[in-house]
Amino acid sequence: MPFFDIFSKNEKTKNNQKQTTKIIIDNREKNSLIPSILSKLNINYEFANLPVADYIINDVAIERKTISDLKSSIINKRILFQLKEIKQFKKYLLIIELNQNPYEGIIHENALRGFILSTLLKTKIPIVFSQNEEDSAKYLSILASKTKKSHPSLRQKIHLSTEQQKQYILEGFPGIGPTTAKKLLSSFKSIKNIINAKDEEIQKILGKKTKYFKKIIN
């Protein structure tokens, strides 16, 4: 199980804001309480469409799961893909929120134990067990306070097929998710055709988002 030193010796200043690294938060995390908690802790953050991880702090990728979400993702095997993806970063970890009894619910308790052991021993991804969203936010704030500032890349090297790369590019536009991206590719076949399409053609799929989409392109 790998450990990395987030408490490297840095020159201390009286201004905590200067020491804080901005946290990049995936847009899907807007429904959680963590952003508001980070605001109360005076931690800088911004939202983005992250293709990998829920949070990025410099070169650290963090996947966060409530215990119920974790169990669902174990059943549909989504978690296996997500953990594989975050390992493309230099550093990574998984936060599991134990906001309820972890051994009650939709999977057998030994299946959960097996997943945790496999994650630690086979994938070698560190796991942090937090009590709730507030506890998770405090872990993130400490990490942001202790990691060296840099300019993190939001798009890591991800091994995708040609069709997946097209979808990946389209999902980088605000308001375009997997379903919409697939509809665009199905109708126009290529990124070039989508960009060159007339507004009324794009509007059939994007609707009110067409104007903003064209504004970004132009």
Number of C-alpha atoms within 10 A of each C-alpha: 11 11 10 9 8 13 12 10 10 10 6 9 9 7 8 11 13 11 19 21 23 21 22 22 22 18 15 12 15 12 8 10 13 20 22 14 18 19 13 9 12 13 24 16 19 11 15 17 20 19 18 24 24 22 22 27 26 23 19 19 24 23 19 22 18 19 22 20 13 19 21 15 16 16 12 9 12 12 19 14 11 16 21 12 19 25 18 16 18 10 19 24 21 20 19 23 23 16 13 13 9 18 14 11 13 10 15 11 12 10 14 17 13 11 17 15 13 13 18 15 13 11 14 16 22 18 18 14 15 19 14 16 20 17 15 20 21 17 15 21 23 15 19 24 21 18 21 18 16 11 10 15 11 15 12 14 9 13 10 11 9 9 12 12 13 17 24 18 12 21 20 16 15 14 14 18 15 11 10 16 21 19 14 21 17 10 13 17 14 14 15 9 13 17 15 12 14 11 16 11 14 21 15 11 15 20 12 10 14 16 13 14 19 15 8 9 9 7
